[in-house]
């Protein structure tokens, strides 16, 4: 699978591969719940990345092994559309 990044360079992914999603929401607990609902029992690591100065937003890194492009896209879309998630990068 080829992905073109901002510098127009092609990124070639070979599956399975390690992948990190940056997940942004209002509360750490809500992000944990959303991730659990989306990836179910798939082994992963979810760690605090950053919080806004006002405390309104928190970002977390979700690291896991992705087996194919469909899975990578499904997880991204499911997290992005979850009510507890504001943004996924």
Backbone torsions as a table, in degrees:
resi	resn	phi	psi	omega
1	UNK	NA	133.7	177.7
2	UNK	-108.8	135.0	176.8
3	UNK	-123.9	134.0	178.7
4	UNK	-99.0	121.7	-179.4
5	UNK	-89.5	-174.2	-174.8
6	UNK	-59.8	-28.5	-178.8
7	UNK	-91.1	11.5	177.9
8	UNK	65.3	19.8	174.1
9	UNK	-88.8	142.9	179.7
10	UNK	-83.8	130.3	175.1
11	UNK	-102.4	120.1	-179.1
12	UNK	-103.1	121.4	-179.7
13	UNK	-102.9	135.4	173.3
14	UNK	-114.1	123.7	-176.7
15	UNK	-96.7	148.7	-3.1
16	UNK	-72.6	155.4	179.6
17	UNK	-148.8	158.9	175.8
18	UNK	-78.1	137.2	-178.0
19	UNK	-138.0	143.8	178.4
20	UNK	-122.9	125.6	171.9
21	UNK	-104.2	135.5	170.7
22	UNK	-95.7	118.5	-174.4
23	UNK	-111.5	126.5	-175.9
24	UNK	-118.2	133.2	179.4
25	UNK	-153.8	-171.0	-178.2
26	UNK	-86.1	-33.3	-175.0
27	UNK	-139.9	141.4	179.7
28	UNK	-57.3	-44.0	-178.8
29	UNK	-63.3	-36.7	178.9
30	UNK	-68.5	-36.8	177.3
31	UNK	-66.2	-44.2	177.2
32	UNK	-56.0	-45.2	179.9
33	UNK	-63.0	-45.1	-179.9
34	UNK	-61.1	-45.3	179.6
35	UNK	-61.9	-44.0	179.3
36	UNK	-60.4	-41.8	-179.6
37	UNK	-68.1	-32.1	-176.8
38	UNK	-84.2	-47.3	-173.8
39	UNK	-98.2	-4.2	177.9
40	UNK	56.3	-120.4	-174.7
41	UNK	-97.9	9.2	-178.8
42	UNK	-62.2	129.6	179.2
43	UNK	-57.7	136.3	-177.3
44	UNK	-160.1	170.9	173.0
45	UNK	-127.9	131.2	179.0
46	UNK	-128.6	110.9	-174.7
47	UNK	-127.3	145.8	176.7
48	UNK	-61.2	132.8	179.9
49	UNK	-107.0	-49.4	-175.0
50	UNK	-163.9	162.9	173.8
51	UNK	-138.2	145.8	178.7
52	UNK	-68.2	157.7	-179.0
53	UNK	-59.8	-33.3	-179.6
54	UNK	-84.7	-11.1	-178.9
55	UNK	81.4	6.5	-178.3
56	UNK	-73.0	-33.5	-177.9
57	UNK	-126.6	150.3	175.5
58	UNK	-133.7	142.1	176.1
59	UNK	-118.2	144.6	-179.0
60	UNK	-134.5	148.3	176.3
61	UNK	-97.6	124.2	176.1
62	UNK	-105.9	110.9	179.8
63	UNK	-108.9	133.6	177.9
64	UNK	-161.1	169.9	177.0
65	UNK	-93.2	126.4	179.7
66	UNK	-105.0	133.6	-175.4
67	UNK	-94.1	-21.0	179.2
68	UNK	-163.9	170.7	-176.9
69	UNK	-63.1	-39.1	179.6
70	UNK	-61.5	-41.4	178.7
71	UNK	-65.4	-43.6	179.4
72	UNK	-59.0	-46.0	-179.0
73	UNK	-68.7	-41.8	179.9
74	UNK	-59.5	-48.2	-178.7
75	UNK	-62.1	-44.4	178.5
76	UNK	-57.6	-51.2	-177.6
77	UNK	-65.3	-42.0	-179.1
78	UNK	-64.4	-41.9	177.2
79	UNK	-66.6	-45.6	-178.7
80	UNK	-58.5	-34.8	-177.1
81	UNK	-92.5	-1.4	-179.5
82	UNK	-73.6	140.5	-176.5
83	UNK	-61.8	-25.8	-178.0
84	UNK	-87.0	-6.8	-175.0
85	UNK	-108.6	131.9	177.9
86	UNK	-90.3	-36.3	-176.6
87	UNK	-159.7	150.1	174.9
88	UNK	-130.3	131.3	177.1
89	UNK	-118.8	NA	NA
